[in-house]
Amino acid sequence: MTALLDGKVAVVTGAAGGIGLATARRFAEAGAKVVIGDIQDELGAAAASDIGASAVYRHADVTDEAEIEGLARAAVDEFGRLDVFVNNAGAQGDPAPIIDLTADGFDRTLALLTRSALLGHKVAARMFREQGSPGSIITTASAAALQGGWSTPSYTIAKHALVGLVRQAAIELGGLGIRSNAIAPGIIKTPLMARTFGVPAAESDAFVDHLENRLGASQPLGRLGTAEEIADVALFLACDLARYVTGTVIPVDGGATAVTLGTFATDVVAAAAEFTAARG
Ligand SMILES: NC(=O)c1ccc[n+]([C@@H]2O[C@H](COP(=O)([O-])OP(=O)(O)OC[C@H]3O[C@@H](n4cnc5c(N)ncnc54)[C@H](O)[C@@H]3O)[C@@H](O)[C@H]2O)c1
């Protein structure tokens, strides 16, 4: 794994914790220099100093185009170029159901989860074009990009739109040698889970352990995922091993979106047995 990103420079948004931080670490381990962007300045700066000389932290709210652009500029100013841009920052957004959702709540969620990734593509593609070199853009989507019912409507719609984004980017940017792919994580043990359900940060690890105990067995691989398991797929998409891969959405969900979760299949069997038994 050591040399996969040797000489490459990456930006990872939302990398003060969770999937973004694991990705920044993996990239640095693989030889990359990394610009960590986030709005949690203390955590972000600590993450960069923990990784060492191959990482720097920059405050960047991904709902602000100028701040996203600042991350690409920081890559060039600090490390001389840009090769990989990871649109990862995110949060739950407006949790309201369709019947109560306000236009403002919907717009804010899309600005955070969808417009940010579109602008990340724009900024990165302009930089790659300016440099005259190809590059890889990776976007953290979700199982909620592939199926309804994983999350709230605004989150589900925002993540579904990312599928359209990487497909459109594949055709528009492919001619410049730019690849765009998304990862669709299932349930991953990160601070996002606690934040989404209003559990205090100090209880985050205990909360994800509780979720794992309750829900792990319902997943095809029998457990929830880790941020490092998403980072490993991001590393693949970032490096030349994926040089002919673009426009894809890769589920990294332990098989969850490949199957019908819950009791549906056993309910059908039980209903069939009831029907047969009732007729003697
Ligand atoms: N954890 C999961 O189960 C899961 C599943 C599917 C998809 N995802 C997606 O993965 C991505 C990373 O989530 P995570 O689980 O690591 O959560 P996390 O909360 O650990 O990390 C998200 C990071 O994004 C940052 N962030 C939030 N709003 C921001 C903004 N406006 N500008 C810049 N940074 C901002 C946060 O400060 C945080 O550091 C998100 O896009 C999320 O939707 C997570």
The ligand as an SDF file (V2000), in Angstrom:
LIG
                    3D

 44 48  0  0  0  0  0  0  0  0999 V2000
  -21.4560    7.1420    9.1960 N   0  0  0  0  0  0  0  0  0  0  0  0
  -22.2890    6.5870    8.3440 C   0  0  0  0  0  0  0  0  0  0  0  0
  -22.9710    5.5970    8.6740 O   0  0  0  0  0  0  0  0  0  0  0  0
  -22.4200    7.1340    6.9440 C   0  0  0  0  0  0  0  0  0  0  0  0
  -23.1610    6.3700    6.0380 C   0  0  0  0  0  0  0  0  0  0  0  0
  -23.3090    6.8270    4.7410 C   0  0  0  0  0  0  0  0  0  0  0  0
  -22.7190    8.0250    4.3600 C   0  0  0  0  0  0  0  0  0  0  0  0
  -22.0240    8.7530    5.2590 N   0  0  0  0  0  0  0  0  0  0  0  0
  -21.4380   10.0100    4.7730 C   0  0  0  0  0  0  0  0  0  0  0  0
  -20.0670    9.9940    5.0300 O   0  0  0  0  0  0  0  0  0  0  0  0
  -19.5910   11.3410    5.1120 C   0  0  0  0  0  0  0  0  0  0  0  0
  -18.7220   11.4680    6.3610 C   0  0  0  0  0  0  0  0  0  0  0  0
  -19.5340   11.2020    7.4980 O   0  0  0  0  0  0  0  0  0  0  0  0
  -18.9630   10.5280    8.8340 P   0  0  0  0  0  0  0  0  0  0  0  0
  -19.8140    9.3580    9.1170 O   0  0  0  0  0  0  0  0  0  0  0  0
  -17.5160   10.3970    8.7860 O   0  0  0  0  0  0  0  0  0  0  0  0
  -19.4220   11.6540    9.8650 O   0  0  0  0  0  0  0  0  0  0  0  0
  -18.5870   12.5760   10.8600 P   0  0  0  0  0  0  0  0  0  0  0  0
  -19.6070   13.4160   11.5290 O   0  0  0  0  0  0  0  0  0  0  0  0
  -17.6750   11.7520   11.6750 O   0  0  0  0  0  0  0  0  0  0  0  0
  -17.7160   13.4510    9.8590 O   0  0  0  0  0  0  0  0  0  0  0  0
  -18.2670   14.4520    9.0560 C   0  0  0  0  0  0  0  0  0  0  0  0
  -17.3330   15.6430    9.0720 C   0  0  0  0  0  0  0  0  0  0  0  0
  -17.8770   16.6360    8.2150 O   0  0  0  0  0  0  0  0  0  0  0  0
  -17.6930   17.8840    8.8640 C   0  0  0  0  0  0  0  0  0  0  0  0
  -18.6710   18.8530    8.3610 N   0  0  0  0  0  0  0  0  0  0  0  0
  -19.9950   18.9380    8.6250 C   0  0  0  0  0  0  0  0  0  0  0  0
  -20.5290   20.0070    8.0190 N   0  0  0  0  0  0  0  0  0  0  0  0
  -19.5130   20.6080    7.3340 C   0  0  0  0  0  0  0  0  0  0  0  0
  -19.4110   21.7610    6.5190 C   0  0  0  0  0  0  0  0  0  0  0  0
  -20.4900   22.5490    6.2780 N   0  0  0  0  0  0  0  0  0  0  0  0
  -18.2130   22.0750    5.9780 N   0  0  0  0  0  0  0  0  0  0  0  0
  -17.1290   21.2940    6.2180 C   0  0  0  0  0  0  0  0  0  0  0  0
  -17.1490   20.2200    7.0080 N   0  0  0  0  0  0  0  0  0  0  0  0
  -18.3240   19.8850    7.5630 C   0  0  0  0  0  0  0  0  0  0  0  0
  -17.8900   17.5890   10.3300 C   0  0  0  0  0  0  0  0  0  0  0  0
  -17.3220   18.6050   11.1380 O   0  0  0  0  0  0  0  0  0  0  0  0
  -17.1950   16.2490   10.4790 C   0  0  0  0  0  0  0  0  0  0  0  0
  -15.8390   16.3740   10.8120 O   0  0  0  0  0  0  0  0  0  0  0  0
  -20.8310   12.2240    5.1060 C   0  0  0  0  0  0  0  0  0  0  0  0
  -21.0070   12.7510    3.8050 O   0  0  0  0  0  0  0  0  0  0  0  0
  -21.9530   11.2630    5.4390 C   0  0  0  0  0  0  0  0  0  0  0  0
  -23.1780   11.6900    4.9180 O   0  0  0  0  0  0  0  0  0  0  0  0
  -21.8480    8.3330    6.5410 C   0  0  0  0  0  0  0  0  0  0  0  0
  1  2  1  0
  2  3  2  0
  2  4  1  0
  4  5  1  0
  4 44  2  0
  5  6  2  0
  6  7  1  0
  7  8  2  0
  8  9  1  0
  8 44  1  0
  9 10  1  0
  9 42  1  0
 10 11  1  0
 11 12  1  0
 11 40  1  0
 12 13  1  0
 13 14  1  0
 14 15  2  0
 14 16  1  0
 14 17  1  0
 17 18  1  0
 18 19  2  0
 18 20  1  0
 18 21  1  0
 21 22  1  0
 22 23  1  0
 23 24  1  0
 23 38  1  0
 24 25  1  0
 25 26  1  0
 25 36  1  0
 26 27  1  0
 26 35  1  0
 27 28  2  0
 28 29  1  0
 29 30  1  0
 29 35  2  0
 30 31  1  0
 30 32  2  0
 32 33  1  0
 33 34  2  0
 34 35  1  0
 36 37  1  0
 36 38  1  0
 38 39  1  0
 40 41  1  0
 40 42  1  0
 42 43  1  0
M  CHG  2   8   1  16  -1
M  END
$$$$
